[in-house]
Amino acid sequence: MEISPIAYIKSPYKQKFAIPRQPGLVKAALGEIIFEADYADVNCLRKLGEFSHLWLLFRFHETVEKGWTPTVQPPRLGGKEKVGVFATRSTFRPNGIGLSVVENLGWQQQGKELLLRVGSIDLLDQTPILDIKPYIPYADSIPQARAGYAEEAPTKIEKVEFSDSAERQLDDFEEKYPRLRELIISVLIQDPRPAWRHKQPDEKQYGMSLYELNIKWRVESDGIKVLEINLEND
């Protein structure tokens, strides 16, 4: 069986660290799906605008070559308890296939390039897209469904603030990167640190890549403080 990508996504997430663990958690995470030439036909998207949300099937391209194991230690269980790989959404899977629901923000043709804008994404930049399907609420939403060990939404960090220098840097970059403040805050309140660090004292300074920016931050007693926002090459 051979499967070829129909498209690739441009995403603000340049590394696995800081990507939210589920789609829909960071509304300000916007992406563009760029179709491969064989599929850059507007007829493929006819009537797509009638659907507010879409299913994306994609490949975990950065982890698929690392293989998989029958059991996984999911972050929701503190990263210490093992469960079966098929009882998780781990990126380390037999076929390395992912599935996410995203917002449909409309498509556009630019010359020979066909692109589809999507929101609330949780995909790494340049992730290969294998298929796109409409999300259909009456069939896809099951309010009475059980969610096992992931029944409740994860606890969020309550406060994210910016240092004076980070505020100035944010002003410099927000024209080029709309909703940058909202994106940074929405990512950090998810607490992207390894699960085992969440309940321990942590004086480490962290960095994460969004767009072409390196955001440095640390955890303080009352929340998270963003220290600096710099271009990656600076």
Buried (B, 14 or more C-beta within 10 A) or exposed (E): EEEEBBBBBBBBBBEEEBBBBBBBBBBBBBBBBBBBEEBBEEEBBEEBEEBEBBBBBBBBBBBBEEEBEEEBBBBBBEBEEEBEBEEBBBBBBEEBBBEBBBBBBEBEEEEEEBBBBBBBBBBBBEBBBBBBEBBEEEEEEEEEEEEEEBEEEBEEBEEBEBBEEBEEBBEEBBEEBEBBBBBBBBBBBBBBBEBEBBEEEEEEEBBBBBBBBBBBBEBEEEEBBBBBBBEEEE
